[in-house]
């Protein structure tokens, strides 16, 4: 039996476990009833919690009058779908457009009245399945579909309005979710990280204000930003797309947004939140985490219009709404740091941004997300004092103490059943110091990975010895006779993920 969407949402919010959902499903199979009622009867959740979750979900319109989109846009979308995909039945259109059957049937009636399509009989159905009518485009309908495709090639889930999108973003602000110290400790349990850093990190997350993480390469800046994306538990709702002035702007991106279940990406299971209750134009997701590195350009912060398909892709920071947007390796983008910072002045100050269609029409979108600037460069070299003031939280990642460095090294070695002897540790420490390089959190994982590769090649069990450690150090540093170069070698390497305790 498929796990219901309601169960997936409760799991994502940390209110139930998978085992508890399975218990409720077994009770439903044996005794019948609605899934939510079974959860309540078993004492797993309360009726108030059920109602709270249902109250957060976008409610599906019951008829065409309750739709927030111009019916003509929906009619064009439906006709394009029938023309492009050869759809014939209401259920096919309902699934593709993510609209309730009641709304689709109204649209079909309107299309028949306009002579855009005609009824051609009943669809074949298996025993016990309901029968539905089949529809076919008329010559007038095919002409209308071609005209609609010239305006936009988009076909898929129906859009929501810009107003509905704004309202939804306001309902699920990042600052609505309070992150506790325990949440931070749990999220960073696989890292060796100074307590003081944790104490300073928490308030910056709860503030929703911009955060600057800076310091030498290889000390976990990118890893920290990535883990911050896991501390939130609330489920938010992302629209497949929204409509402005008749133009379609796609938002949901599978490479960015993580649905709480497969059901959220398309088909809602039979035992899920009632199909007629949930507006399937919205996708229940975890809060998004978007990371843009050196590839970031100013164009990527504007609407992307395709001259071929004739619809838009939302920019990165819009896809990150209600989540986290990380500008990694800040200062090494193809765009100048000053230009990127100037682009963010209004959004950071006013919490809104303005986007422009290719027609020239501009519109306002909310700017609710935690912006994190991560850089190996000193902030004074990247931004002037006026902008630095706008970034209210600034955290520096520094080289680990020898005590922390050894703890990381021992943990990484232990996870691969390797023993870090005093001789090996001192040899590594002396080599790093001999190159005039500071200690970095990534060093232990780098060295262990090198030793593992060497042992595998030689057909030997994983273990440290003088030769394979030396080989690892030769790959860690580049020998350079120039005195000034060696001191900066480790700073040129950015392997922040190696700060982890585990491989």
PyMOL commands that set and color helices and strands:
alter all, ss='L'
color gray80, all
select helices_A, chain A and resi 5-12+18-31+35-41+47-56+64-66+71-85+90-97+101-113+139-151+162-171+174-176+181-187+195-207+221-228+262-265+298-301+316-319+337-350+379-381+385-390+402-414+422-434+443-458+466-476+483-486+490-492+496-499
alter helices_A, ss='H'
color red, helices_A
select strands_A, chain A and resi 117-122+133-137+160-161+211-215+236-239+241-244+247-250+282-285+289-292+304-305+312-313+324-327+352-356+362-366+370-375+393-397
alter strands_A, ss='S'
color yellow, strands_A
deselect
rebuild
show_as cartoon
